[in-house]
Amino acid sequence: MAGLLAHHGPPTVRPMSVERDQDGAGKPEQDARARRRGEARDRRRAPAADADDDLPPVKRQFEFSAAHNPKFARLAAIMSAVGVIEVLITTLAAGGWLLLVLGLPAIGPLPFLYLGPIAVPAAVGIWTLRAAQRFRLIATTKGSDVGHLMAAIGELTKLYVLQLVLFLVSIGFFLFLLGVRLLAGQPS
C-alpha cells in the first residue's frame, strides 16, 4: 500500500459542486470529470444487444479504394459459391436422412446420429454466405466499409470457432479410442 501511494502520490479530494433546486436547497453533485468517468464505466459494463452493436460508432468511416473493391468482390463471389455448394450438399444429405427415417422401421436413435454431420455443413454454409454478402457490400457500397468488414469478421469467427471445436472433439475422440484399445490389450 505504501508503495502504491509513493508511486501515485496521495489521493486527491475534488471539491463537489452544489446544484440548487427551485426552493434554494442545495444538493451535492459530482464534478464533470467524475460524471464522465462513471458514464464511461457504465458503458463498458453494459451488455451488447447484438454482435454488430458492441462496436462504438465510427465518426469518420474508412473507405477502401477502387483498387481494393475488385478483391473484395472476387472473395465474395468465391465464398458465395462455396456457401451455396455447402447448403446444397446439406439439403441433399437432409433429404437422404429424411428418406432413411421414413423408410426404416423403428430402430432406435441411429438415424438421429446423422443430424450432426448434416447440421455442421449447414452452419458453415450459412455463415460463409453471410460473410460473402458483407464482403460484397464492401465492394458495392460507400460509407460503411468498416461496419461491413467487422460484420464479415464476426461471421468468419463463428465459422472458425465451430471448426476449432470440431477439431478438438475429433482429437478427444481419437485419444479416447486409442486409450480403450490400449487398455483392451490390442496392438495399435
MODELLER restraints for C-alpha pairs under 7 A, 6 or more apart:
rsr = mdl.restraints
at = mdl.atoms
rsr.add(forms.Gaussian(group=physical.xy_distance, feature=features.Distance(at['CA:16:A'], at['CA:28:A']), mean=6.32, stdev=0.5))
rsr.add(forms.Gaussian(group=physical.xy_distance, feature=features.Distance(at['CA:16:A'], at['CA:29:A']), mean=6.01, stdev=0.5))
rsr.add(forms.Gaussian(group=physical.xy_distance, feature=features.Distance(at['CA:16:A'], at['CA:30:A']), mean=5.52, stdev=0.5))
rsr.add(forms.Gaussian(group=physical.xy_distance, feature=features.Distance(at['CA:16:A'], at['CA:31:A']), mean=5.91, stdev=0.5))
rsr.add(forms.Gaussian(group=physical.xy_distance, feature=features.Distance(at['CA:17:A'], at['CA:28:A']), mean=6.14, stdev=0.5))
rsr.add(forms.Gaussian(group=physical.xy_distance, feature=features.Distance(at['CA:17:A'], at['CA:29:A']), mean=5.61, stdev=0.5))
rsr.add(forms.Gaussian(group=physical.xy_distance, feature=features.Distance(at['CA:17:A'], at['CA:30:A']), mean=6.54, stdev=0.5))
rsr.add(forms.Gaussian(group=physical.xy_distance, feature=features.Distance(at['CA:17:A'], at['CA:31:A']), mean=6.13, stdev=0.5))
rsr.add(forms.Gaussian(group=physical.xy_distance, feature=features.Distance(at['CA:18:A'], at['CA:26:A']), mean=5.78, stdev=0.5))
rsr.add(forms.Gaussian(group=physical.xy_distance, feature=features.Distance(at['CA:18:A'], at['CA:27:A']), mean=5.68, stdev=0.5))
rsr.add(forms.Gaussian(group=physical.xy_distance, feature=features.Distance(at['CA:18:A'], at['CA:28:A']), mean=4.75, stdev=0.5))
rsr.add(forms.Gaussian(group=physical.xy_distance, feature=features.Distance(at['CA:18:A'], at['CA:29:A']), mean=5.93, stdev=0.5))
rsr.add(forms.Gaussian(group=physical.xy_distance, feature=features.Distance(at['CA:19:A'], at['CA:26:A']), mean=5.48, stdev=0.5))
rsr.add(forms.Gaussian(group=physical.xy_distance, feature=features.Distance(at['CA:19:A'], at['CA:27:A']), mean=5.56, stdev=0.5))
rsr.add(forms.Gaussian(group=physical.xy_distance, feature=features.Distance(at['CA:19:A'], at['CA:28:A']), mean=6.42, stdev=0.5))
rsr.add(forms.Gaussian(group=physical.xy_distance, feature=features.Distance(at['CA:19:A'], at['CA:29:A']), mean=6.70, stdev=0.5))
rsr.add(forms.Gaussian(group=physical.xy_distance, feature=features.Distance(at['CA:20:A'], at['CA:26:A']), mean=4.29, stdev=0.5))
rsr.add(forms.Gaussian(group=physical.xy_distance, feature=features.Distance(at['CA:20:A'], at['CA:27:A']), mean=6.37, stdev=0.5))
rsr.add(forms.Gaussian(group=physical.xy_distance, feature=features.Distance(at['CA:48:A'], at['CA:54:A']), mean=5.03, stdev=0.5))
rsr.add(forms.Gaussian(group=physical.xy_distance, feature=features.Distance(at['CA:52:A'], at['CA:151:A']), mean=6.44, stdev=0.5))
rsr.add(forms.Gaussian(group=physical.xy_distance, feature=features.Distance(at['CA:61:A'], at['CA:143:A']), mean=6.02, stdev=0.5))
rsr.add(forms.Gaussian(group=physical.xy_distance, feature=features.Distance(at['CA:61:A'], at['CA:144:A']), mean=6.24, stdev=0.5))
rsr.add(forms.Gaussian(group=physical.xy_distance, feature=features.Distance(at['CA:61:A'], at['CA:146:A']), mean=6.78, stdev=0.5))
rsr.add(forms.Gaussian(group=physical.xy_distance, feature=features.Distance(at['CA:62:A'], at['CA:145:A']), mean=6.54, stdev=0.5))
rsr.add(forms.Gaussian(group=physical.xy_distance, feature=features.Distance(at['CA:62:A'], at['CA:146:A']), mean=6.29, stdev=0.5))
rsr.add(forms.Gaussian(group=physical.xy_distance, feature=features.Distance(at['CA:63:A'], at['CA:142:A']), mean=6.89, stdev=0.5))
rsr.add(forms.Gaussian(group=physical.xy_distance, feature=features.Distance(at['CA:63:A'], at['CA:143:A']), mean=6.28, stdev=0.5))
rsr.add(forms.Gaussian(group=physical.xy_distance, feature=features.Distance(at['CA:63:A'], at['CA:145:A']), mean=5.68, stdev=0.5))
rsr.add(forms.Gaussian(group=physical.xy_distance, feature=features.Distance(at['CA:64:A'], at['CA:145:A']), mean=6.90, stdev=0.5))
rsr.add(forms.Gaussian(group=physical.xy_distance, feature=features.Distance(at['CA:69:A'], at['CA:139:A']), mean=4.40, stdev=0.5))
rsr.add(forms.Gaussian(group=physical.xy_distance, feature=features.Distance(at['CA:70:A'], at['CA:139:A']), mean=6.78, stdev=0.5))
rsr.add(forms.Gaussian(group=physical.xy_distance, feature=features.Distance(at['CA:72:A'], at['CA:135:A']), mean=5.60, stdev=0.5))
rsr.add(forms.Gaussian(group=physical.xy_distance, feature=features.Distance(at['CA:72:A'], at['CA:136:A']), mean=6.38, stdev=0.5))
rsr.add(forms.Gaussian(group=physical.xy_distance, feature=features.Distance(at['CA:72:A'], at['CA:138:A']), mean=6.84, stdev=0.5))
rsr.add(forms.Gaussian(group=physical.xy_distance, feature=features.Distance(at['CA:72:A'], at['CA:139:A']), mean=5.75, stdev=0.5))
rsr.add(forms.Gaussian(group=physical.xy_distance, feature=features.Distance(at['CA:73:A'], at['CA:135:A']), mean=6.76, stdev=0.5))
rsr.add(forms.Gaussian(group=physical.xy_distance, feature=features.Distance(at['CA:73:A'], at['CA:136:A']), mean=5.32, stdev=0.5))
rsr.add(forms.Gaussian(group=physical.xy_distance, feature=features.Distance(at['CA:73:A'], at['CA:139:A']), mean=5.66, stdev=0.5))
rsr.add(forms.Gaussian(group=physical.xy_distance, feature=features.Distance(at['CA:76:A'], at['CA:132:A']), mean=4.32, stdev=0.5))
rsr.add(forms.Gaussian(group=physical.xy_distance, feature=features.Distance(at['CA:76:A'], at['CA:133:A']), mean=6.60, stdev=0.5))
rsr.add(forms.Gaussian(group=physical.xy_distance, feature=features.Distance(at['CA:76:A'], at['CA:135:A']), mean=5.43, stdev=0.5))
rsr.add(forms.Gaussian(group=physical.xy_distance, feature=features.Distance(at['CA:76:A'], at['CA:136:A']), mean=5.31, stdev=0.5))
rsr.add(forms.Gaussian(group=physical.xy_distance, feature=features.Distance(at['CA:79:A'], at['CA:128:A']), mean=6.14, stdev=0.5))
rsr.add(forms.Gaussian(group=physical.xy_distance, feature=features.Distance(at['CA:79:A'], at['CA:129:A']), mean=6.63, stdev=0.5))
rsr.add(forms.Gaussian(group=physical.xy_distance, feature=features.Distance(at['CA:79:A'], at['CA:132:A']), mean=5.43, stdev=0.5))
rsr.add(forms.Gaussian(group=physical.xy_distance, feature=features.Distance(at['CA:80:A'], at['CA:128:A']), mean=6.98, stdev=0.5))
rsr.add(forms.Gaussian(group=physical.xy_distance, feature=features.Distance(at['CA:80:A'], at['CA:129:A']), mean=5.35, stdev=0.5))
rsr.add(forms.Gaussian(group=physical.xy_distance, feature=features.Distance(at['CA:80:A'], at['CA:132:A']), mean=5.69, stdev=0.5))
rsr.add(forms.Gaussian(group=physical.xy_distance, feature=features.Distance(at['CA:83:A'], at['CA:125:A']), mean=4.21, stdev=0.5))
rsr.add(forms.Gaussian(group=physical.xy_distance, feature=features.Distance(at['CA:83:A'], at['CA:126:A']), mean=6.51, stdev=0.5))
rsr.add(forms.Gaussian(group=physical.xy_distance, feature=features.Distance(at['CA:83:A'], at['CA:128:A']), mean=5.25, stdev=0.5))
rsr.add(forms.Gaussian(group=physical.xy_distance, feature=features.Distance(at['CA:83:A'], at['CA:129:A']), mean=5.14, stdev=0.5))
rsr.add(forms.Gaussian(group=physical.xy_distance, feature=features.Distance(at['CA:84:A'], at['CA:125:A']), mean=6.66, stdev=0.5))
rsr.add(forms.Gaussian(group=physical.xy_distance, feature=features.Distance(at['CA:86:A'], at['CA:121:A']), mean=5.83, stdev=0.5))
rsr.add(forms.Gaussian(group=physical.xy_distance, feature=features.Distance(at['CA:86:A'], at['CA:122:A']), mean=6.58, stdev=0.5))
rsr.add(forms.Gaussian(group=physical.xy_distance, feature=features.Distance(at['CA:86:A'], at['CA:125:A']), mean=4.93, stdev=0.5))
rsr.add(forms.Gaussian(group=physical.xy_distance, feature=features.Distance(at['CA:87:A'], at['CA:122:A']), mean=5.57, stdev=0.5))
rsr.add(forms.Gaussian(group=physical.xy_distance, feature=features.Distance(at['CA:87:A'], at['CA:125:A']), mean=5.33, stdev=0.5))
rsr.add(forms.Gaussian(group=physical.xy_distance, feature=features.Distance(at['CA:90:A'], at['CA:118:A']), mean=5.70, stdev=0.5))
rsr.add(forms.Gaussian(group=physical.xy_distance, feature=features.Distance(at['CA:90:A'], at['CA:121:A']), mean=6.14, stdev=0.5))
rsr.add(forms.Gaussian(group=physical.xy_distance, feature=features.Distance(at['CA:90:A'], at['CA:122:A']), mean=5.65, stdev=0.5))
rsr.add(forms.Gaussian(group=physical.xy_distance, feature=features.Distance(at['CA:93:A'], at['CA:118:A']), mean=6.32, stdev=0.5))
rsr.add(forms.Gaussian(group=physical.xy_distance, feature=features.Distance(at['CA:94:A'], at['CA:118:A']), mean=6.46, stdev=0.5))
rsr.add(forms.Gaussian(group=physical.xy_distance, feature=features.Distance(at['CA:101:A'], at['CA:111:A']), mean=6.23, stdev=0.5))
rsr.add(forms.Gaussian(group=physical.xy_distance, feature=features.Distance(at['CA:124:A'], at['CA:159:A']), mean=5.89, stdev=0.5))
rsr.add(forms.Gaussian(group=physical.xy_distance, feature=features.Distance(at['CA:127:A'], at['CA:155:A']), mean=5.49, stdev=0.5))
rsr.add(forms.Gaussian(group=physical.xy_distance, feature=features.Distance(at['CA:127:A'], at['CA:156:A']), mean=6.85, stdev=0.5))
rsr.add(forms.Gaussian(group=physical.xy_distance, feature=features.Distance(at['CA:127:A'], at['CA:159:A']), mean=6.39, stdev=0.5))
rsr.add(forms.Gaussian(group=physical.xy_distance, feature=features.Distance(at['CA:130:A'], at['CA:155:A']), mean=6.70, stdev=0.5))
rsr.add(forms.Gaussian(group=physical.xy_distance, feature=features.Distance(at['CA:131:A'], at['CA:152:A']), mean=4.36, stdev=0.5))
rsr.add(forms.Gaussian(group=physical.xy_distance, feature=features.Distance(at['CA:131:A'], at['CA:155:A']), mean=5.52, stdev=0.5))
rsr.add(forms.Gaussian(group=physical.xy_distance, feature=features.Distance(at['CA:131:A'], at['CA:156:A']), mean=6.49, stdev=0.5))
rsr.add(forms.Gaussian(group=physical.xy_distance, feature=features.Distance(at['CA:134:A'], at['CA:148:A']), mean=5.20, stdev=0.5))
rsr.add(forms.Gaussian(group=physical.xy_distance, feature=features.Distance(at['CA:134:A'], at['CA:149:A']), mean=6.68, stdev=0.5))
rsr.add(forms.Gaussian(group=physical.xy_distance, feature=features.Distance(at['CA:134:A'], at['CA:151:A']), mean=6.74, stdev=0.5))
rsr.add(forms.Gaussian(group=physical.xy_distance, feature=features.Distance(at['CA:134:A'], at['CA:152:A']), mean=5.39, stdev=0.5))
rsr.add(forms.Gaussian(group=physical.xy_distance, feature=features.Distance(at['CA:135:A'], at['CA:148:A']), mean=6.86, stdev=0.5))
rsr.add(forms.Gaussian(group=physical.xy_distance, feature=features.Distance(at['CA:135:A'], at['CA:149:A']), mean=6.67, stdev=0.5))
rsr.add(forms.Gaussian(group=physical.xy_distance, feature=features.Distance(at['CA:135:A'], at['CA:152:A']), mean=6.58, stdev=0.5))
rsr.add(forms.Gaussian(group=physical.xy_distance, feature=features.Distance(at['CA:137:A'], at['CA:148:A']), mean=6.71, stdev=0.5))
rsr.add(forms.Gaussian(group=physical.xy_distance, feature=features.Distance(at['CA:138:A'], at['CA:145:A']), mean=4.96, stdev=0.5))
rsr.add(forms.Gaussian(group=physical.xy_distance, feature=features.Distance(at['CA:138:A'], at['CA:148:A']), mean=6.10, stdev=0.5))
rsr.add(forms.Gaussian(group=physical.xy_distance, feature=features.Distance(at['CA:138:A'], at['CA:149:A']), mean=6.99, stdev=0.5))
